[in-house]
Amino acid sequence: MKNFKIIDGDITSAKGFQASGIHIGIKKQKKDISLVYSNVLADVAGIFTTNKVSAAPIQVTRENISDGKGQAILINSGVANACTGKKGYEDAIKTLEITSEELNISKNDVIIASTGVIGVPLPMEKMELGIKKAAKALSYDGGHDAAEAIMTTDTFPKKIAVSLEIDGKEIKIGGMAKGSGMIEPNMATMLSFITTDAKVDGKFLQKLLKHTADKTYNMITVDGDTSTNDMVCVMANGMAGNNMIDENHPEVEKFIDAFYFINEHIAKLIVKDGEGATKFIEVEVINAKSQKDSRIVAKSILNSNLVKTAFFGEDANWGRIICSIGYSDADFIVDDIEVFISGKDETIKIIENGGGTDFDYELMDEILKEKELKILVNLNAGSENAKGWGCDLSYDYVKINGSYRS
């Protein structure tokens, strides 16, 4: 039984958070700048791309949240401000300064993020005017607009909120994200922002975010490409009035469960909106020798272009699955592996004793027509488990990325 309830909400559901999302001309028509603001200084946690070619806003934000504090998040879409050299870094600093002036807060308490085309500098005249307009447009009802404004090839805004009770106080956690392609977190062209009015110890919040990301964002993949601009940031402003949440709080598990749900939900939404995707695929690996083995097997299957295209073609080619398991570098005995494919109502064992089973191909054809599928891999080698999520690879993925700049 969940200790929280899902509510119709977003990044502004938590007390004391405002947001806006407007069009400033970076894109031709769609909203392209988003601003999130906390009425009070918040504790902040963040994790970032592992790509060595990290964008200017990543570099700046890493520096700015090193003290664990923040009060505003500015995100632009359409231009990534990545691989833009010294000028890109200077432009990122300038956006901090403009935002801090408009909100009357320290520039050290501003988080910035960008997403869009790599190698294109920020249009600073538009940014300066846009930040001023976004600040004036801040609203307690602005969460949906903010979620729309961070989209690039996304087909829908990604947002979620939950409420729960801790110390007799109502606490809310809300989130928004963007991501559709260049998704292979560690992390990817994936931006995710979480707000909560809970009072949370900053060090605990950072530890919780890292642990949660390893099981959510870092277990999704669309195309195996790790971006230059990935970021997940959390702001906890404490306005709910609860006692400080840390490892020793008697209700800490309630907060952890709700926080995990928010981030897993967002991660799944990103995969479901994968560029050109027609199938949502969950891979669960059980009874692995180590946690690392379970994770790398799941990601190996999900990242295999041959597996992904087989699902797009609704082809029961189990050989591609066992092949992707084989090159994962996990420790197992081939003859011990069992693999199952499930739809909504039916499950079929497709691999055992090192080879295929004599399964019902007609039933399998019906299962593969479904939009959401699951692969269960039992390595029978230990007791560690992991889940990951991905999608198929379609013709439309090539079309979208072949003309991304246009």
Summary of the structure (lengths in Angstrom):
residues: 406
radius of gyration: 21.7
end to end distance: 47.4
largest distance: 68.7
contacts: 1572
relative contact order: 0.14
helix: 35%
strand: 29%
